[in-house]
Amino acid sequence: MNGNYLMNLPTVKVQQLGLIDYKEAWDLQESLLKKAVDCKIENRKNDTAVLPEQYLLFCEHPHVYTLGKSGAQENLLLDQAHLDQINAQFFKINRGGDITYHGPGQLVMYPILDLEQFFTDIHKYMRFLEEAVIATLAHFGISATRFDGLTGVWLDPDTSKARKICAMGVKCSRWITMHGIALNVNPDLSYFGNIVPCGIQDKAVTSMAAELGRQIDMNEVREVLSQQMASLFNYQITQE
């Protein structure tokens, strides 16, 4: 692969945020999205073609439940007192989808991408996110796939053993994306018992650790997923 080819590829900065408060990560996403949108507005105003900066943010969160704009409050099965007892937060947020859980041992990925540098198709974007996760799980020997009519990544769909291993929810403004995916690597799955995950009452939730019977190296999962994203979207990675 020659240097001239690489120069023509979009660039995405990969950041490792570690264990970070949900609101802090949300605010960071909002600020990066605003910066990218402002860049596009300036381009239109000044007839310029400056490319917005793009990011792939990886992190874990302390225990938190988030409810998407199309979700139902009753899918949270705890009141504030019980949330306090288990040291968990709750946020209503501006992504699509219903309720989900984030916590230590779960790998969260927030792409701040300018889809106009790739393709302007949200449905295709969601399928690319799913495909990156499916390929990552295959690397670890886990056979995962999609579930017709349901977003995310699943094991054994259309069977009585159907279980979800990765949840997804995104927002897009002027073709700039935020929010993203939550891949269950080594989380405490008992926290999912406090919600109706993604509003789906009759399907289980699983993790890579549960499927493989051992703890998984989070750094290795993050690296594989990062490379799968770069391969699918065809961009260059730079480290922050």
Secondary structure as a PSIPRED ss2 file (coil, helix, strand):
# PSIPRED VFORMAT (PSIPRED V4.0)

   1 M C   1.000  0.000  0.000
   2 N C   1.000  0.000  0.000
   3 G H   0.000  1.000  0.000
   4 N H   0.000  1.000  0.000
   5 Y H   0.000  1.000  0.000
   6 L H   0.000  1.000  0.000
   7 M H   0.000  1.000  0.000
   8 N C   1.000  0.000  0.000
   9 L C   1.000  0.000  0.000
  10 P C   1.000  0.000  0.000
  11 T E   0.000  0.000  1.000
  12 V E   0.000  0.000  1.000
  13 K E   0.000  0.000  1.000
  14 V E   0.000  0.000  1.000
  15 Q E   0.000  0.000  1.000
  16 Q E   0.000  0.000  1.000
  17 L E   0.000  0.000  1.000
  18 G E   0.000  0.000  1.000
  19 L E   0.000  0.000  1.000
  20 I C   1.000  0.000  0.000
  21 D C   1.000  0.000  0.000
  22 Y H   0.000  1.000  0.000
  23 K H   0.000  1.000  0.000
  24 E H   0.000  1.000  0.000
  25 A H   0.000  1.000  0.000
  26 W H   0.000  1.000  0.000
  27 D H   0.000  1.000  0.000
  28 L H   0.000  1.000  0.000
  29 Q H   0.000  1.000  0.000
  30 E H   0.000  1.000  0.000
  31 S H   0.000  1.000  0.000
  32 L H   0.000  1.000  0.000
  33 L H   0.000  1.000  0.000
  34 K H   0.000  1.000  0.000
  35 K H   0.000  1.000  0.000
  36 A H   0.000  1.000  0.000
  37 V H   0.000  1.000  0.000
  38 D H   0.000  1.000  0.000
  39 C H   0.000  1.000  0.000
  40 K H   0.000  1.000  0.000
  41 I H   0.000  1.000  0.000
  42 E H   0.000  1.000  0.000
  43 N H   0.000  1.000  0.000
  44 R H   0.000  1.000  0.000
  45 K H   0.000  1.000  0.000
  46 N H   0.000  1.000  0.000
  47 D C   1.000  0.000  0.000
  48 T C   1.000  0.000  0.000
  49 A C   1.000  0.000  0.000
  50 V C   1.000  0.000  0.000
  51 L C   1.000  0.000  0.000
  52 P C   1.000  0.000  0.000
  53 E C   1.000  0.000  0.000
  54 Q C   1.000  0.000  0.000
  55 Y E   0.000  0.000  1.000
  56 L E   0.000  0.000  1.000
  57 L E   0.000  0.000  1.000
  58 F E   0.000  0.000  1.000
  59 C E   0.000  0.000  1.000
  60 E E   0.000  0.000  1.000
  61 H C   1.000  0.000  0.000
  62 P C   1.000  0.000  0.000
  63 H C   1.000  0.000  0.000
  64 V E   0.000  0.000  1.000
  65 Y E   0.000  0.000  1.000
  66 T E   0.000  0.000  1.000
  67 L E   0.000  0.000  1.000
  68 G C   1.000  0.000  0.000
  69 K C   1.000  0.000  0.000
  70 S C   1.000  0.000  0.000
  71 G C   1.000  0.000  0.000
  72 A C   1.000  0.000  0.000
  73 Q H   0.000  1.000  0.000
  74 E H   0.000  1.000  0.000
  75 N H   0.000  1.000  0.000
  76 L E   0.000  0.000  1.000
  77 L C   1.000  0.000  0.000
  78 L C   1.000  0.000  0.000
  79 D C   1.000  0.000  0.000
  80 Q H   0.000  1.000  0.000
  81 A H   0.000  1.000  0.000
  82 H H   0.000  1.000  0.000
  83 L H   0.000  1.000  0.000
  84 D H   0.000  1.000  0.000
  85 Q H   0.000  1.000  0.000
  86 I C   1.000  0.000  0.000
  87 N C   1.000  0.000  0.000
  88 A C   1.000  0.000  0.000
  89 Q E   0.000  0.000  1.000
  90 F E   0.000  0.000  1.000
  91 F E   0.000  0.000  1.000
  92 K E   0.000  0.000  1.000
  93 I C   1.000  0.000  0.000
  94 N C   1.000  0.000  0.000
  95 R C   1.000  0.000  0.000
  96 G C   1.000  0.000  0.000
  97 G C   1.000  0.000  0.000
  98 D C   1.000  0.000  0.000
  99 I E   0.000  0.000  1.000
 100 T E   0.000  0.000  1.000
 101 Y E   0.000  0.000  1.000
 102 H E   0.000  0.000  1.000
 103 G C   1.000  0.000  0.000
 104 P C   1.000  0.000  0.000
 105 G C   1.000  0.000  0.000
 106 Q E   0.000  0.000  1.000
 107 L E   0.000  0.000  1.000
 108 V E   0.000  0.000  1.000
 109 M E   0.000  0.000  1.000
 110 Y E   0.000  0.000  1.000
 111 P E   0.000  0.000  1.000
 112 I E   0.000  0.000  1.000
 113 L C   1.000  0.000  0.000
 114 D E   0.000  0.000  1.000
 115 L H   0.000  1.000  0.000
 116 E H   0.000  1.000  0.000
 117 Q H   0.000  1.000  0.000
 118 F C   1.000  0.000  0.000
 119 F C   1.000  0.000  0.000
 120 T C   1.000  0.000  0.000
 121 D C   1.000  0.000  0.000
 122 I H   0.000  1.000  0.000
 123 H H   0.000  1.000  0.000
 124 K H   0.000  1.000  0.000
 125 Y H   0.000  1.000  0.000
 126 M H   0.000  1.000  0.000
 127 R H   0.000  1.000  0.000
 128 F H   0.000  1.000  0.000
 129 L H   0.000  1.000  0.000
 130 E H   0.000  1.000  0.000
 131 E H   0.000  1.000  0.000
 132 A H   0.000  1.000  0.000
 133 V H   0.000  1.000  0.000
 134 I H   0.000  1.000  0.000
 135 A H   0.000  1.000  0.000
 136 T H   0.000  1.000  0.000
 137 L H   0.000  1.000  0.000
 138 A H   0.000  1.000  0.000
 139 H H   0.000  1.000  0.000
 140 F C   1.000  0.000  0.000
 141 G C   1.000  0.000  0.000
 142 I C   1.000  0.000  0.000
 143 S C   1.000  0.000  0.000
 144 A C   1.000  0.000  0.000
 145 T E   0.000  0.000  1.000
 146 R E   0.000  0.000  1.000
 147 F E   0.000  0.000  1.000
 148 D C   1.000  0.000  0.000
 149 G C   1.000  0.000  0.000
 150 L E   0.000  0.000  1.000
 151 T E   0.000  0.000  1.000
 152 G E   0.000  0.000  1.000
 153 V E   0.000  0.000  1.000
 154 W E   0.000  0.000  1.000
 155 L E   0.000  0.000  1.000
 156 D C   1.000  0.000  0.000
 157 P C   1.000  0.000  0.000
 158 D C   1.000  0.000  0.000
 159 T C   1.000  0.000  0.000
 160 S C   1.000  0.000  0.000
 161 K C   1.000  0.000  0.000
 162 A C   1.000  0.000  0.000
 163 R E   0.000  0.000  1.000
 164 K E   0.000  0.000  1.000
 165 I E   0.000  0.000  1.000
 166 C E   0.000  0.000  1.000
 167 A E   0.000  0.000  1.000
 168 M E   0.000  0.000  1.000
 169 G E   0.000  0.000  1.000
 170 V E   0.000  0.000  1.000
 171 K E   0.000  0.000  1.000
 172 C E   0.000  0.000  1.000
 173 S E   0.000  0.000  1.000
 174 R C   1.000  0.000  0.000
 175 W C   1.000  0.000  0.000
 176 I E   0.000  0.000  1.000
 177 T E   0.000  0.000  1.000
 178 M E   0.000  0.000  1.000
 179 H E   0.000  0.000  1.000
 180 G E   0.000  0.000  1.000
 181 I E   0.000  0.000  1.000
 182 A E   0.000  0.000  1.000
 183 L E   0.000  0.000  1.000
 184 N E   0.000  0.000  1.000
 185 V C   1.000  0.000  0.000
 186 N C   1.000  0.000  0.000
 187 P C   1.000  0.000  0.000
 188 D C   1.000  0.000  0.000
 189 L H   0.000  1.000  0.000
 190 S H   0.000  1.000  0.000
 191 Y H   0.000  1.000  0.000
 192 F H   0.000  1.000  0.000
 193 G H   0.000  1.000  0.000
 194 N H   0.000  1.000  0.000
 195 I E   0.000  0.000  1.000
 196 V C   1.000  0.000  0.000
 197 P H   0.000  1.000  0.000
 198 C H   0.000  1.000  0.000
 199 G H   0.000  1.000  0.000
 200 I C   1.000  0.000  0.000
 201 Q C   1.000  0.000  0.000
 202 D C   1.000  0.000  0.000
 203 K C   1.000  0.000  0.000
 204 A E   0.000  0.000  1.000
 205 V E   0.000  0.000  1.000
 206 T C   1.000  0.000  0.000
 207 S C   1.000  0.000  0.000
 208 M H   0.000  1.000  0.000
 209 A H   0.000  1.000  0.000
 210 A H   0.000  1.000  0.000
 211 E H   0.000  1.000  0.000
 212 L H   0.000  1.000  0.000
 213 G C   1.000  0.000  0.000
 214 R C   1.000  0.000  0.000
 215 Q C   1.000  0.000  0.000
 216 I C   1.000  0.000  0.000
 217 D C   1.000  0.000  0.000
 218 M H   0.000  1.000  0.000
 219 N H   0.000  1.000  0.000
 220 E H   0.000  1.000  0.000
 221 V H   0.000  1.000  0.000
 222 R H   0.000  1.000  0.000
 223 E H   0.000  1.000  0.000
 224 V H   0.000  1.000  0.000
 225 L H   0.000  1.000  0.000
 226 S H   0.000  1.000  0.000
 227 Q H   0.000  1.000  0.000
 228 Q H   0.000  1.000  0.000
 229 M H   0.000  1.000  0.000
 230 A H   0.000  1.000  0.000
 231 S H   0.000  1.000  0.000
 232 L H   0.000  1.000  0.000
 233 F H   0.000  1.000  0.000
 234 N C   1.000  0.000  0.000
 235 Y C   1.000  0.000  0.000
 236 Q E   0.000  0.000  1.000
 237 I E   0.000  0.000  1.000
 238 T E   0.000  0.000  1.000
 239 Q E   0.000  0.000  1.000
 240 E C   1.000  0.000  0.000
